[in-house]
Amino acid sequence: MDKRYQVFVSSTYEDLREERQEVMQALLELDCIPSGMELFPAANEDQWTLIKGVIDDCDYYVVVIGGRYGSVGKTGISFTQMEYEYAIAQGKPVIAFLHKDPGSLPAKKCEKSQENREKLDKFRALAQEKMCRFWTSPADLGSVVSRSLIKLIKAHPAIGWVRADLLPDQSAAEEMLRMKK
C-alpha cells in the first residue's frame, strides 16, 4: 500500500532558510508530507498549542540545529528545544541533524550572547543522546536527511496516510477504525 508520512521539520528559521528548503525538498522527493513553521496557517490558538497539534499529527520529527538557539518561550527554553522535547515525550520517532562545525558559520548565523551559546551547547548535547547526523552545507543536509529518514521509516514504521480510494475492499471508515485499534 502506498503510504505518505507526515514529517515535522523543526529549526531556527531566519538563519536556516536555505537548509530548511533543502530538507523540505528531500521530504517531498521521498513522497513525505513536510510540516513546519512556514506552513502554519493563521489560527485562533496560541503558537504553542498550534505547534503541539501539528507535531501530534506527524509520523516523524526532524530537528536541524545550526548556530542559533532560537526564539525563547516563557519558560526560558527555545521553541525549537520545546518542540524537540515535546516530540520525544509524545513518542515520535526523532532524528536530529547538527551542523558539524558551528564555529565555522558566519557571525550572522550564530548566537551573540554567551547565555544563548551555552543553551545551544546543552541543546546540542541533548540532541546527541538520540540518533543524530551531522551536516556541513544545505545540500549535504538534504542528502543526510533523505538517507536517515529512509532508515528511520524502516526501523520505526508509522501509520502514515493512505488515500481512501486506494484501500482494497474496505471503506475509509473501516480503515480508520482498524488504525485506531
N, C-alpha and C positions, 0 to 999 in steps of 0.2 A: 504494500500500500504506500502511496506517495505521500509522505508527511512533510510538513513545513514546521520548523521550530522557531519560536519567538525568542530573541536574544536581547537582553537589556545591555546597553553599552554605557558604561559609567566612566567619567573622567572629568578633569577640569575642562573648561570649554575654550576660552579665547586662545590659550597657548597651544592647544592641541587640535585646532580645527582641521588641519591637513591630515593629521593622524586619524582623527575620527572619520573623516571622509574615506580614507583607505580601509578602515575597519568596516564601515557600512558597505562599501563596495565588495569587500571579501565576503561578508554575510550574504549579500544579495546573490553573489556568484555561487554560493552554497545552497541557494534556494531557501535561505532563512528569512525571517521577518525581523528586521532590526527595530529596536525601540530605544529611544534616548531623548535627551532634553530638547534637541532640535525638532523633535516630532510631537512634543507636548502641545495639546490644544489650550486655548483659553478655557478656564474651568472655574466652577464655583468653589471647589475645595481649596484648602491651603496647599502650598507647594509640597510639603512633606507627605500629606495624605495622598495627593495625586501620585507622587513618586512611588510610594509603597504599593498602591493599587496596580501600577504598571509592572513593578517587579513581581508582584503576586501572579500576574497574568503570563509572565515569561517562563520559558522552559529552562533557560540558561542565563548566566550573568557573567559579563566580561568587564573587567576594570582595567583601564590604561592609566599608568602612573608615570608622569614626566618629572618636571622640575618644580611644580607648584603644588601646594597643599590644597588650595581652593577656598571657596566661599565657606565661611564658618557659620553654623547654625547657632541657635540659642544655647546649646549645650557646650559650645566651645570646640566642637568636632566639625570637620568639614562635611559638606553634603556628600562628597564622594566617599569618604570613610563611613558615614552613616549608612549610605546605600550598600556598601560592601558588607558591613556588619549585619544589616537587615537581611540581605540575601542569604548569608550564611545561617542566620537564625531561622529563616524560613526553609532551610534545607535545599536551597537551589544549588545545582552544580555550578561551581565558580572557577574561573580562570583569571589570574592576574598577569598583566603584561607590564613589565617595568623597564624604563629606559636603562640601558646598560651602563651609561656614564652620564648621570645628570649634571655633573660638574662641567661637562663639555658643551652644555646647552647655552645659547645666547642669554645674556642677563635678563632680557625682557621675558624669557620663558622660565625664569627661576624665582624662587621666593626671595624677597628682600629682607624680611625680618628674621632675626635669629630664632624667635619663638616658633614661627611657622616652618622654618627649616628643620627644627627639632621635631615638630609634629609630623612633618613629611617623612623624616627618617624613621620614626616609630611606625608610621603607617606602612612604609615600605617593608619594614621588618615583619609587621603583622601579615602583610600580603604574602611574604615569602614562607610563611608557615604552611601554606597550601600550595597546590600546583601553580607554578608560575613560569613564565618565559621572559626572556629579555629581548629588547629591540634597540636598533640604533638609528633607523630612519623610518619615515612613513611607509615606504614600500616594503621594507623589512618587516614592519609591524603587520601589514596586511597579510604577508606570507605566513608569519608565525601564528597569526590568528586563524587562518584557514586550516593549517595543519593541526593545530592544537584542538580546534573545535571538532574536527572530524574524529579525532581520538576520543574526545570527551563524550560525543554523542554515542560512539560505540561502547564506551565504558559505562555510561550512565544514560541509557535510553529514557527519553521523556515522552510525555503524552503527545505533544505536538498538535498540529492542526491538520485535519483531513477534510477535503471538500465533500459535502454531504452527497452530492450526486455521483461520487466515485465509490461509495460504500457498496460492497457486494450484498445484494439481497437483504439489506437492513435499512430501516428508516433512520433518519438523523436522530430522532428521539431515542430509539433503541440503542444506538451507538453512544449517545450522551449518557444514558443510564449505565451502560456497560463500563464506560470510562470512569464514571463517578464511583462505582463499586470498586 
